[in-house]
Amino acid sequence: METSKTMEEPDVGILCYISQLPGFRGILKQRYADFIVNEVDTDGNVVQLTCLEPPPQMVEETKECEVKVSDEKMSEIRLTLVLESEDSASHIVLSPDSDKAHRTAVHNFFKQNFKFLVTDTTDGPDASSKCIRVRLDSGGHKNNGRNSKKRKERGEKPFDSRGSSNWPEHLGKFLRFHLYKENKDTQEALGIIGKMLGIQSKSFGFAGTKDKRAVSTQRVTVFKQQASRLAALNDRLIGIKVGNFCHVKEGLLLGKLLGNRFTVTLRGVIADSEDTIKAAADSLGRHGFINYFGLQRFGTGSVPTHLIGAALLRGEWKTALQCLKKCPGDYLQALKAIPRTLRMMYVHGYQSYLWNHAASERVQKYGFDQVFPGDLVYCKGDDTEKETVGVNSECNDDNSDDTYDCSHLDETSGTDRPESKNTLVKVVTAEDMSTGNYTVDDVVLPMPGSRVIFPTNEIAKVYHDLAKKDAINLTESVHSVKEFSITSMTGSYRRVFQKPLDFEWELLAYNDSNKPLAETDLDKISKTRSTNIIKQEEQGQGDEDKDLSDCKKQPVSSQNSIGLSTDTNEDSEREVGSEQVFSSNPQETQMALKLSLTLPASCYATMAIRELLKTSTSVAYHKTLNQ
């Protein structure tokens, strides 16, 4: 498989716009703080970081869970070690212990205080307990046997289900917190926190990965951890903060969200007039955008994910792994050594490639303002009782894996939602056209699979023609590996058109390109703390120092206004042709457009921005605007 040139939007079927209005220049993600993402939970609440400390009541409730190595346990250790000291090959097994956290403390105690001893964990007398084994370190003991394998297998689980015997029964066993991060992807941030806590990153649960080059806030759960332990990390964490702690009964799973709230600042805006920007923004709010899978879906490597996916669907294991050196000659086995979520990225990439092309064909042939006979729509009312086909909606398949890689999910509004109920779809008929029951907002297109139907108009041909060109049959598999067979996937449906929810926008003038133009959650916390400190000082100094306290307050307010400056300097503007161009000199006035919008899970914010600007959303293109 030949490596491709830099991937552009037309290469993956991103071809059309809804409106024919002119676009304008704007730089996406000039600073990572220009892209703020707040998760929206399943109740429709925007997730924000508002508090860094656990409630006092929570600290008191979990005090009894603090792990201590008991005097009785240490007496047992000392006695047994003396009895066994004459035989260097001997080992001792401590009494059964079902408390994993306690066992971890014992392991750490030995590591810190008895350098000449090594410990490991072995099975206890019953299935629910384990024992710690202690022996002299003879200089090379490594547990590579059965228990090591079992630990590896257990590591695939999201948490240790055996739990802690001394956890209060009235408390939920999961600690839920809000994770705030800057310029880090979700798994990287949780890896750092897990290392500090001494637990694996797999112990955390979350609803979806968030973009790396952004500031984001999302919910995370972890099994039987104390809020005070996590809160204590805030002083040591860089670009990461945790807070808003509470105990819950269940951990988060991928897809457990409604979507995300985006606050996007486009800098260096150039347009022929403000009316052009207003018209484009108003159109986006009224008509929405084509719900394409963004470029991130297709990876950032030298070979796009959909091309590898096509090779897998053809059963060409060697082609898909031409650069893999680990298992020469056994390419399928090498593929299976890759984490499953990563493996599925490739097949999903190919499904998305077909869907994008079909969506473009739908817009080119039928437009964006009405349904047509043969379209597929989500059912309404009495139609649910008629002949219809139901599978999970909005890009779910039986794998429920749309979070295989943080890099490909940069600006997606979350993950495909595995918990979605079965949604019925039907083919639009002439009768439906006459009743007007369906609008273009109801139109969907399938992600190919064994349990979906295709439109009965000309759009279905796009799927089969493209697949045939890639030597792929969408109705039968040429190999027996179900994981890489499109006929073994359920398939799903995705809305063709998407309108932003709670859409707001404003034009801003700024002089300093390094000055933030939108408040992050941490900015708001800092502002609140500063205000509280000032109030305390005012109360302490009394009325006689009122003038002094007013002087102190002004710089704080100015500092936390986050640069929403409207200062203008007419001398900095110059006319070039018919466009009003603002100098890139940081001391001269430039314009920015700040957007706030909410998108459902699986939607890409970059595709909304593309509709607005009428330019490419590729990283390479926006880098050229910064030069």
N, C-alpha and C positions, 0 to 999 in steps of 0.2 A: 504494500500500500504506500503510495507516494505521499509525502508530507505536502500539505497544502500551503498556499499563500495565506496572508492574513485574512481571516474570515470576515466577510462583510454580510450585511443584512440580506441582500438578495440571494446569497448562497444558501440560506436556510428558509427561503420562502417569504421573507418579510419585504413585501413589495408595494403595498397600497397605503393610502390614507383615507380617512373618512371625508374630511373637508378639503375643498380646493383653495382655501384661503392661503395667502402667502405666509411663509414662516419668518423666522428671524434668528439672529445669532444669540447664543447663550452657552456658557461653559458649565458643563455638568461635573460636579465633584472637584472643583478647583481646590477646595479644602475638604477633608473628610467630614468636618463639622457642617458642611453644606448639605449633608444627606442624613437626616435624623429619622429613625424608625422606632415607633412605639407599637408593640404588639397589641392586638385587640383580642380579649379573651372570649370565651364561648358565650358569655352573658352580654357581650357588646361593650364592655368597659375598656377604655384605653389604659394600658399598663404603664405606670409611671413610677420612677424612683422618687419618693418623697421623704423617706426617713432612713437613716443609716444605722440606728440603734434598735435593738429588740425591746419590746415593751417590758417593763419591770416584772409584770406578772409572769411573762413567759420565762424569764430568767429564773424566777423562784421555782416554777413548776418543773424545770429540768435540772435543778441542782442535784436532786437525788440520783440523776443519771450519771453524774461525774464518775469517771473510771478511776478506781484506786486499787492498787495491789494490796490485798489484805494481809494482816500480820499472820493469820492462819496459813495462808498460801506460802508466805515466805518461810515460815517454820517448817512446812512440809518440804520445801525445796532444800533448806539447809540440812535437815535430817537425812533425806534420801541421798543427797550428794555425799555426805560423810559415809553412809553405808556402802555406796558404790565407788568410793574414791580409789580403792585398790585395783580396780579393773578399768583401765583406760578405754577398753573397747565397749564398756557397758553404757547404758543410757537409762534415764529414768522417765517415767510417764506420769505427769501430774494428773490430779483428779479431773474427771470430766467437767467441761465448761461449755455451756451453750451460748455464752455471751461473746460474740466476736470482738466487740470493742474492748472487752476486758482481756481477751487473749492477745489482742494487739498490744495492749499496755504491758502485758507480761513479756512478750517478745522484745519490746523496746527496752524494758527494764534490764533484761539480760544483755542486750547489745551494748547498753550504756555502762553497766556495772560489772559485767563478767566477760571480758574480752576473750577469755580462753574457752568459753562455752558457745555452742550453737544450739538453736532451737528450730523446730519445725512443728507442723500440726499433723496429727494422725487421727483416724476414726475412733470415736468413742464406743462405749458399750451398746449404744442404741443410735438410731438414725438421726436423732435430733441433737446429738452432742458430739463434741470433738475434744481431743486431749492434746496438750502440749508435750512434746518429747524434748528432753534436754540431754546433751552429751558433750564430751570434751571435743574441742575443735582440733582435729588431727591434721588440718591443713588442706583439705580438699573435698570435704563432704559437700556434695550438691544433691539436692533431692530432685532427681530427674525421673523418678518412677511414677507409680500410679497416682499418688497424691498430687504431684505436680501437674499431671494431666487433668485431674479432676478440678484443680484450681483454675486451670486454663479454660476448661469447659464452663465452669461457674462464672468466669469473667465475662461470658457472653450475655449474662443476665443483667438487667438494669439495676438490680440491687440484691443484697444478701437477704434472702427470704427467711433465713433462720432467726435473724433479729437478735434483740437483747432482752434478757429475761427481766431486767429491772426497769424497763421503760414503763412509765405511768400508763395505766390502762385507759384513762380518760383523755389522753393526748393522741392526736393523730400521729401515725408512725412516720409520716413524711414531713419534712420541713420544706415549706415553699418560700421562696424569696424572689425578689426582683433583681435581675442581673443587668447592670449598666456597663457598657463597654465602649471604648473608643478605639477605632482603627484595629480591631481584632475580630476574628470570626468566633462564632459561638464555641466551637470545640477547642480552639486555642485558649480561650478565656477559662473554660471549665477545666482544661488540663492544668493550668496554672493554679487554680483554686484547689483542685484535687491533690496536687502535689504538696501544697501547703498543709492540707488536712491529713495527708497520708492515706488517701483513698483514690481508687481508680476513677478516671473521668467517666467511665461507663456507669458509675453509681448515680449519675445525675440524669434526670428526665427533663425533657423540654419539648415544646410543641413544634418548633421549627428553627432552622438555622437562620441567622441574620447576616447581612452583608458585612464584610470586613472593612471596606473603606467607607465607614459611616459611624455615627453615634447611635447606638440602639439600646433599647430597654425591653426585656422579655422576662417571662416567668420561668423559674427552674425549680425542680424538686430534688431532694436528696433524702435517703432513707436514714432515719434515726440519728440526726445530727442536731447539736445544740446551736441555737441562734447566736449565742454569745461567742462561740468558737468562730463562726463565719464573720460576725461583726468585727471581731478583733483583727481580722485580716485587712480591713479597709486602710489602715495606716501603712501597710506594707505593699498593697496592690498598686500598680501603676497602670493607668488607663482602664481600670476596672473598679467598680464599686458594687456592693451588695447591700440590700436593705429590704424594708417592708416584709418582715418575717411573720409567718404564721404556720401553725401545724394543720395538716390536712390528712384525710384518710387514704387518699389515693395519689399515686405519682402521676406526673404528666406523661402523655404519650404523643408521638409525632402526629400532627394534624389536629390537636385539640386547641384550635383557635378559629376565630372568625376571619381574621385578616390582620392588617397592619395600618397604622396611621403614619403617613409620610409627611415630613416637612422638608422640602427641597428648595435650595437656593441656587438659582442660575445666575452666575456672575457675568460681567462683561457683556451685558445685553446691548445689542445694536439692532435698531429697527427704523424703518422710514418714518414712523410716528408711533405715538402711544396708542393711537386707535388700532394699529395693526396688532399690537399685543393684546389689547382689550378684546378685539374680535376673535382672535385665536383662543384666548382663555374662555370666553363666553361659549364658543363652539364646543370646546372640550367638555365644559360643564353640561351643555344641553345634549350633545350627541355621543359623547364618550370617545372611545378609541377601539381599534381592532385588537382583540385580546390575544395577540401573538405571544408565543413563547419567545422570550428575549434571547439575545446572543449568549447570555450566561448559561442558558440551558445546554448549549452545545460545546461547553468547555473552553479552556484557555490554552490547551496543548497544541502541539504542531499538527496533530490529526484530530479533526472535530469528532465529537462523540458519536454523531449520527453515522459517520462513515464506518467507525468501528462496529457500531450496532448493526449496520447492514451486513458486515462480514460475519458477525455472530449468527444472524438470522439465516445466512447461507451455510452455516456450519464450517466456515473457513477459520478454524482456530489458529492456524499458523499465521495467517494474514493479520488477524486481530492482535496477535502478540508478537509481531515481528521484532520488536525491540526488547522483548522480555528475555532475560538471560538465565532466570532461576531454574527452569525445568526444561532443558533442551530435549526436544523429541516428544515431550508430553505436554502439549500446549493446552489441552482442555483441563488437565489437572492444575496447571499453572494458573489458568483463569479462575478455577474454583478456590485457589489459595487467596485470591483477592477478596476483601470483605464483600458480602453479598450486596449491600447497598451501593457500593461502588460498581460492582458488576452490572447491576441493573441500570445504572446511569446510561450505558451505551444503547441498550434496547429502547429505553424511554426516549433517548435522544432521537432515534430514528422515527419513533411514533410522532414525536413533536415536529420533526422535519416534514412528514407527510401532512400533519394537521395544518401547519403554517401555509403550505402551498394550497391546500384546499380552501383555507380561509381567504387567501388572496383571490382565488378563482371565484369564490362566492361574491366578493365585493366587486370584482371586475364585471361579472355577468349580470348581477342582480342589484347592485348598489347596496345602500345601507339604511334605507328608509321604510322598507316594507317586506313582508314575507311573500314567498312565491310557492306555488304548488311543487311538491317534492321535497321541500325543506323539512328538516327535522326540528321539532320543538318539544320543550318540556310540556307535559300534559296539564290541563286545567279542568276543574269541575267534572262534568259527566264523562268527559273523554277518558278519564282514568279507568272507567269500567269497560271501555271498548278494547279492541285489539291493539295492544301496545307492547313495547319491549322495555323491560326495566333492568338497568344495571346501575352500579354506583356512579354518581354524577361528579362533574368537575374533576376529571382526570384521575380518578381512582382506579386502580386495578387490583387484582387479588394480591399483589405484592405490597401495596401501600408504601412504596419506597420512592418518594420524591425528594429525599433529603440525603442523597448519597454523597454529596460533596459540597462543602461550604463555598468553594470557588464558583461553582456553576449557579448558585442560588443568590448571587450578589444582591439583586434588587427584586427578587420575587417576593410577593406578599405573603410568604409562608410556605406551607407544604400542602401537598394533596391530602385530602382529609379522609383517612381510612374509616372513620366512624359514620360517614355520610350514609343516610338511609337509601334504600333503592329508590331511584327516581325514574318515573315512566316517561318515555318519549314516544312520539308518533310522527307519522308523515302528514304534512299539511295537504289537505284536499281542496277541491274547488268549493265545497260547502263551507269549509273553514274560512276561505277567503271572503265568502259572502257574509258570513256572520261577524267577521272582524274580531273573533275571540283572541287571536294571536297577533302579537306585534313583533317587530324585528328583534326586540330585546329577548324574546323567547327562543330565538334560533340557536341551535347547537350543531356542532360537528363532532363526529366520533374520533376517538383515539383507537386505532385498529385493534381488534381482539376477537375472541370467539363468540362473544355474547352481545355484540353491538350490531346495529343495522346501519346501512349507509343511506344517504339521501337518494331519492328516486329521480332526481333531476341530473343535470349534466355534471354536477360537482363530484359525484361518486367516481367518475372516470379518472379524475386527477389522482386519486389514491392508487388505483390499479395500474395506471400508466407509469407513474413514477416508480412504483414497486417493481414492475416488470423491467423497467430500464435498469434497475439494480439487481436483476435476476432473483427477485423475491416474489413468492406467491403468498398473498394475504389469507388464503383459505386453506392451505395445507403446508405442512412442514417437511423439509427435505432431510431432517435428522431427528434423532430420538431424544435429544437433550431438551427437556421441557422448559428449563429455565431460560433458554435462548430461542424459544419457539413462540412466534406471535399468536399461533393458534391455541397455545396453552394459557394465554393471558385473557382475562375477562374482557378487557377493554373498558372504555369510559366515554363520557361526553363532556364537552367544554363549550361554554357560551362563546359565540363569535364576536359579540360586541359587549363592551363593558363601560359603564358610566362611573366616574369617580363619585364617591359619597362624601357629603359634607365638604364640598370643594370650596376653597377660599384662595385668594391670591392678592398680592399687593406689590407695587413697584417701589423700590428703595433706591436712594442715592447714597453713595459711599465714596470715601477718599482713600481708605487704606485697605488694600487687598487682603491683608492679614487679619483684619478685624472681623470677628464673627457677626453675622447678621441675623441669627436666630438663637433663641435660648434653648439650651439642653436642660435635661432634668437636673444635672449637677449644678448648672448655673442658677437654677431656681432655688435649690437647696442652699447654695452659698449666699444668695441674696437674702433669703429668709434668716439665715444665721447672722449675717451682718446686721440686718435690721433689728434682730432681737438683742444683739450686743449693744447696739446704740441705745435702744430703749432702756436697757438695764443701766447703762451709764447715765442716761438722762435722769432716771429715777434716783440714782445714787447721789447725783450732784445737786439735785433740786433746782428750783426756779432761778437761783442766783447765778447759775452757770448756763442758763438757757441759751444765751447767745453763742457760747462756746460749743455746746452740743449741736446746735444747728450747723455750725461750721464743719463739724466732724461728719455730719450726715450727708452733706452735699457730695463729697467725692465718692462715697459708697454708692449712692444712687446713680451717679454718672457712670461709674465703673460697671455697673450691672445692667445698664440699659442695652447692652449687647449691640451697640453700634447701629441702632436703627436710625441712622442719621439721614436728615434730608437737606444737609448743607449743600448749597449749589454755588458754583463759581462760573459765571457766564463766560469769563475769559478763557476757561479751559475747554470750551466747546469749539469745534470747528466744522465747517460744512465740507463734505466730500461728495460731490454729485448731489443726489437728492436725499442721501442718508445723513442723519445726525450722528456723528461718530464721536465717542468719548475717548480721550487719550488714555493709554495704558499706564501713563505715569502715575505712580501710587499717590502722588499728592494732588492729582486732578480728579474731578468728579466722574464717577462711572455709575452705571445703572445695574441694578439686580432685580430679578423677579423671584419673589418668595411664594411658593405654592404649598398648600396644606390640603391633603386628600386622604381618604380612607379607601382601601381596596380589599376585596375579598381574598381569601387564601387562594394561592396558585396564580394570581395576577402579577404582572411585572410593571413596576412603576416606570421603568425606562420606556415602555411602550406608550404610556400616557404622555411622557415628555416628548417622545418622538413625534406624536401627533401634533403637539403644540409648536415645536420648533421646525418641523419638516426637514430635519437633518438626521444623520446617522447617530446612533447611540454608542457606537464602538469606542472603546477606550482610546484606541489609536487616533481616532478623529478628534476627540476632545483634548488630547494631549497637544495636537497641533495648534489649537486655539490658545493654549497657554504660552506658546513660544513668541 
